[in-house]
C-alpha cells in the first residue's frame, strides 16, 4: 500500500515551525496538498524548517508546490530552511526554481469590455471595407488577365477548363436536378392551395412558370454551385497556397491567375447558364407532375397554360443573371483561396467565408436585377 | 510490481496492403533510457512510434507499454506517457496555456489557480517566453510550437516521453537547446525517452542507446556498438561525414 501524501506541522527544538512532507508528491496528489498547505497557519513563526525526508516520489508539480511554499514563506520574512531532500530530487527543485525565476509574474491587463467591443466592431468594419477593396482589385486583375488570354488564345488552358467544366457542371447535374424537381413540387403544391380558394387553380401554371424562370431556377442553382464549387475552389487553391505551389508557379514564371483562376471562372461562366436551363426544366417538370396529380386539371390543359406563361422574356430575364452569378461565385471562391495564409487552419475558415460571401453577393445581385428590371418595366 | 522494461515489443508485424514495414520486430526499452530511433526514409520509424502508442493496429505481435497491452488504450497508460508529435499537434482552438491544461482537466481535479501556475511553470521550463501562454498556436513560430507541444507532453509529468523528430525544422542553436532541455528533464524526472530523430547531434548528445531500423527489424545498441556493425546502411550512416562531425564535436566538448 502506498503512503498517503502528507503535510504535517509540528514545533521543532528551537521554536521553529517544522513542516514535514511525506509520501508521494506527484501531480495526482497536488490538489490535496495545495489545500493542505494553504490551510496550515503560520502565525508569528520566525523560523520554518521544511523537512522533506519523508518524500517518496517527486515530480515537477510536487516540486513546484515545495518551491512555491518556500518562496512565499521567504517573502513573508520567515527564515526558511530545507532539509532532508533526497539528492536525486535536487535537480528537479533547481529546474523548477530556474523556471520560475525566468518568468517573473506578469500582470495581465484585462481590457474594458465596452472598449474591446467597440474595438472589435471598428476592426470588423475596417476589415470588411478592406476586403471589398481587395476583391475589386482582384476583379480588375482577373479581367485584365482574361483580356490578355483572349488576345492570345493559345494561352488558354483547355485541359483544366474541360476538367473544371466536368467538376462544376456535369457532376453537379444530379444534385441540381433533384433539388429543383422537389422545389417545383413544393411550389406547385403551395400555390395551388392558395389559388384553390379563388377557384383559379389553373393559374398555378402561370405562377410556377414565372417564379421558376425568372427567379427560383437561377437562384437555387447559383446557391448550390456556390456551396459546391465555390467552396471547392477556395479549398483547392488554399491547399496549393499552403503547399507553396502558388509560389512555385510564380517562380517558374507561370501566372497563377491564368492557370488557376481563369479556368475555374470560365468553367462556371459556361456551366452555370447550362445548369440554370437544366434547373428550370427540372423545376417545371416537378411542378407539372404535382399539379396534374393533385389538381382537377388534365395534363394537356396544364401544359398549354404553362406554355402560354413561359414567355421568351421571362426565360431571358432569368438566364441573363446566370453568367453574373457565375462570375461572382468564381471570383470570390478563387480570391478567398488565394487569401489562405501559411497554415492549414485558415483553409477551413476561408472556405466558410467564401461560401457565405458568394451567397450574399448572389442574392444582392439578384435584388439589384429585380430593381433594375422593374424600373425598365421588364 | 512492474518490471524494469517499460516498452516491450515482441514479434511485431506491420503491413500496409502488400507492403511489409516491420517483420518479427523485437524491442525492449528500460526505465530511464533515452533511445533514439533512426532509419532510412520509409523504414517505418514514425509507424513504430504510432504502433507503440496504439494509434496503429499491428498485423501481428505483442506490445506492452508500462505493463499494459498497447492495443487497449488504457487510461492509466495515457496519463503516464507524453507525446510530442512532429508539428506539435497543438489544438488550434485553444491557447498554449489551455493546451497544456487539457490533460490536467481530463484526468485530474485541480483548482484553476493551480492549473494556471503549473501551466506557467511548464511554459517556462520548455523555454518559452512568459507571454506565450495566452497566445494561440497560429501565432507561434514552428520552433515555439514544438516547445509548446513538449510542454503539453510534460503536462502530467509522464514516465515515458515519445518524441517524433523533436529537432527537425529547428535552427542548430534551437536544436541544441532542445536537446539540453530534454537531457535536463530526463535527469530531473527520470524520464524514459523514445525519440524518432535524424539529428546526429542529438543522437550523440543525449541518447544512450540507438535503435536502428534495418531489414524490417530493430538493432539496439550504443553508438560505438553500431560503429562496428557491418550492415551497409548502418556503416554508411555512422561513418558518413555528418556522423563523424557529430562525434568529433562530442569528443571536443
Interface residues (C-beta under 8 A of the other chain):
Chain A: X26 X27 X28 X30 X31 X34 X59 X60 X61 X64 X68 X88 X91 X92 X94 X95 X96 X99 X100 X102 X103 X104 X106 X108 X343 X345 X346
Chain B: X92 X104 X108 X109 X110 X111 X114 X117 X118 X120 X121 X122 X123 X124 X125 X130 X131 X134 X138 X154 X156 X157 X184 X185 X187 X188 X189 X190
